[in-house]
Amino acid sequence: MLSLTVEQRLALKGRAHALNPTVMIGNAGLTEPVLKEIAATLKAHELIKIRVMAEREQREAIMTEICTQLNAAPVQHIGKILVIYQPNPEAGQIELKQMPRHKGKKPLTKKQLGSRS
């Protein structure tokens, strides 16, 4: 499973905010065809949202299973939505950078970053 720093996770959360879920996991759970679809979508987009119709413990287990099998990084689990990131050098859509600093002082807050974009 891939790991991210706090700054990288915050930047990816900000990018994922405007995304719509691309894959939905229903009552059957995480099956092979669903896992292949997630892999294909991650390869194309690098950062995706997945809607899971299951209980909280099952959603957490599904997220860890997806991340370990696909060598991806868990970004966020909020409600029934999972946000997952897998870097793809061929696509190169998302470049993880350090958080911008404010006039050489301390890092910008989430509120300050939100007003910039």
C-alpha positions as CSV (number, residue, x, y, z in Angstrom):
1,M,0.0,0.0,0.0
2,L,1.3,3.4,-0.9
3,S,1.6,6.1,1.8
4,L,1.2,9.8,1.5
5,T,2.4,12.7,3.6
6,V,-0.2,15.0,5.3
7,E,0.5,17.8,2.8
8,Q,0.0,15.5,-0.2
9,R,-3.2,14.1,1.3
10,L,-4.6,17.6,1.9
11,A,-3.8,18.5,-1.7
12,L,-5.4,15.4,-3.1
13,K,-8.5,16.0,-0.9
14,G,-8.8,19.4,-2.4
15,R,-8.6,18.0,-5.9
16,A,-11.1,15.2,-5.2
17,H,-13.7,17.6,-3.8
18,A,-15.1,18.4,-7.3
19,L,-15.0,14.8,-8.6
20,N,-18.1,12.6,-8.9
21,P,-17.9,8.9,-7.9
22,T,-16.8,6.8,-10.9
23,V,-17.2,3.3,-9.5
24,M,-20.0,2.0,-7.3
25,I,-19.7,-1.1,-5.1
26,G,-23.1,-2.6,-4.3
27,N,-24.4,-5.5,-2.2
28,A,-22.1,-8.1,-3.8
29,G,-19.1,-6.4,-2.4
30,L,-15.7,-6.1,-3.9
31,T,-15.6,-8.7,-6.8
32,E,-12.9,-9.3,-9.4
33,P,-14.7,-7.4,-12.2
34,V,-15.2,-4.4,-9.9
35,L,-11.6,-4.5,-8.9
36,K,-10.5,-4.6,-12.5
37,E,-12.8,-1.6,-13.2
38,I,-11.2,0.3,-10.3
39,A,-7.7,-0.5,-11.6
40,A,-8.6,0.7,-15.1
41,T,-10.2,3.9,-13.8
42,L,-7.2,4.6,-11.6
43,K,-4.9,4.1,-14.5
44,A,-6.8,6.7,-16.5
45,H,-7.5,9.3,-13.8
46,E,-5.1,8.6,-10.9
47,L,-7.5,10.0,-8.4
48,I,-11.0,8.6,-8.1
49,K,-14.1,8.5,-5.8
50,I,-15.8,5.2,-5.1
51,R,-19.3,4.9,-3.7
52,V,-19.7,1.9,-1.4
53,M,-23.1,0.6,-0.2
54,A,-22.0,-1.2,2.9
55,E,-21.6,-0.8,6.6
56,R,-18.7,1.4,8.0
57,E,-16.5,-1.5,9.0
58,Q,-17.0,-3.2,5.6
59,R,-16.1,0.1,3.8
60,E,-12.9,0.4,5.8
61,A,-12.0,-3.2,4.9
62,I,-12.8,-2.6,1.3
63,M,-10.6,0.5,1.2
64,T,-7.6,-1.3,2.6
65,E,-8.2,-4.3,0.3
66,I,-8.3,-2.1,-2.8
67,C,-5.2,-0.2,-1.7
68,T,-3.2,-3.3,-0.9
69,Q,-4.1,-5.2,-4.1
70,L,-3.6,-2.2,-6.4
71,N,-0.7,-0.6,-4.6
72,A,-2.7,2.6,-4.2
73,A,-3.0,5.2,-1.4
74,P,-6.1,5.9,0.6
75,V,-6.8,9.6,0.6
76,Q,-10.2,9.9,2.4
77,H,-13.1,7.9,3.7
78,I,-16.1,10.2,4.3
79,G,-19.6,8.7,4.6
80,K,-20.1,6.2,1.8
81,I,-17.4,7.7,-0.4
82,L,-13.8,6.5,-0.7
83,V,-11.1,8.6,-2.3
84,I,-8.2,6.6,-3.7
85,Y,-5.0,7.8,-5.4
86,Q,-2.6,5.8,-7.6
87,P,0.2,7.6,-9.4
88,N,0.5,6.9,-13.1
89,P,3.7,8.3,-14.7
90,E,2.2,7.8,-18.2
91,A,-0.9,9.9,-17.5
92,G,1.0,12.5,-15.4
93,Q,-2.2,14.4,-14.6
94,I,-1.5,15.0,-11.0
95,E,1.8,16.3,-9.7
96,L,2.1,16.3,-5.9
97,K,3.9,19.4,-4.7
98,Q,4.6,20.8,-1.3
99,M,2.0,23.1,0.2
100,P,2.6,26.8,-0.7
101,R,4.0,29.0,1.9
102,H,2.6,32.4,2.8
103,K,5.2,35.2,2.4
104,G,8.0,33.0,3.8
105,K,6.1,32.5,7.1
106,K,4.1,29.5,8.2
107,P,2.1,27.3,5.8
108,L,-1.3,28.4,4.5
109,T,-4.3,27.1,6.3
110,K,-7.1,25.1,4.6
111,K,-9.3,28.2,4.5
112,Q,-6.6,30.3,2.9
113,L,-5.9,27.5,0.3
114,G,-9.6,27.3,-0.5
115,S,-9.8,31.0,-1.3
116,R,-6.9,30.8,-3.7
117,S,-8.5,28.4,-6.2
